[in-house]
Amino acid sequence: MTSEVEEEKKEEVVEESKLKPSDYSCEIILEKTTLDKARGRKFPSDAYIIKYSVEGKDHIDLTRSGKQSNIFDMYYDAYGKDCIKDIGWGRGTIHPGMWGYKNPEKKKRRKG
């Protein structure tokens, strides 16, 4: 019975240690993707392409934030010193205010 309690505590600690992008005012659009997908034009124009390495493996993310320093802080805190290789602009063309916007459905009018 004590082992079950210990396992639950370990799971809680693991969940708490994960960093949330919302804590840094960031939004990760694509995580651990390819460079071709990250350079797509269907993304917002304020997105950044982040190249970083974790345990010797290189990864690429597409992340957006109001400040580039918030993105740096998030990756630095998550993966440690010397993980970030490059932070550059993405090639998205969608206005940031229109990103994720869906047109409202038109109501059907009654004939009569």
N, C-alpha and C positions, 0 to 999 in steps of 0.2 A: 504494500500500500504506500509506503514511503517513496518507492521508486516512481510511482505514478505522479505524485506531487512534485518530485524533483524534475521529472520530464516536463510537466506543465510549466514550471518556473523557467526552465531552459528555453522553452518555446516562446514565452513572453519576452524574455531578454532578447532573443533573436529578432522578434518582431519590432521591438523598441529600437534596436540598433540600426535598422534600415532607415535611410534618410528619405524624406518625402520631398519631391521637387517643390511642392507648394510652400514648404518652410523657407525656401529661397526665392520665392516669386518666379519660379521657372516652370516650364512645361516641356516634357520630353515627348517629341512627336514620333520619332523613330529611334529605337534602341537597338544597338548592335546590328547595324545594317550595312549594306554595301555603299560605296561612294556614288555609284550610279543612281541608286534609289534616293539618296540624300540630296542629290543635285537636281531632283525633279522640279518642275515649274509649278506644280499644283500646291505648293506649300506657301506659308506666309513670307512676306519679304523681310520680316525681322528675325528670321530663324538663323541660327548659327550651326555650322558643322564642326563637331568636336572630335578630334582624333586623340585617343588615349590608349594606354596599355595597362593591363591588369595581369599580373603573374606571367609576364612574358608574351601575352597575346594582345594583338592590336585590335581595337574596336573603333567603330564610328557611330556617333549619335547625331541626331538632328534635334536641337533644343532651341526653345525661344524664351526670351526674357527681356525686360525693359533695360537691363544693364548687363554688360558683358562680365562685370565683376561678380554678379550673383551666380552666373554659370560657373565661373572659375571656382568660387567658394564651394559650390555644391559638389563638384567633382573632386576638389582637393580634400574636402572632409570625408567623402565617400571612399575614395581610393588611395589617398595618401600623397606624400611628396613625390614629385617626379613622374606622376602618372599622365599628366596632360602633355601631349605633344604639339597640338596646334588647335587654335580656335579661329575659324574663318567664317565669312558670310556665306549663307546658302544662296541658291539661285531662284528662290521662290518669287512668284509674281503677284500673289494674292495680297490685297491690302490687309494689314493686320486686324483692322476692325471688322472686316468681312469674313475672316477666317472662321469657319464652322457655322456660318449663318445659313439658314434654310428659309426659303420663301414660304410665307404662310399659304396654306391651302385656300383656294377660292371657294366660297360657299356657293352651292348650287341654287340657282334662282328658280322659283316656282313659275310655271307657265300658267297664265290665266287671264 
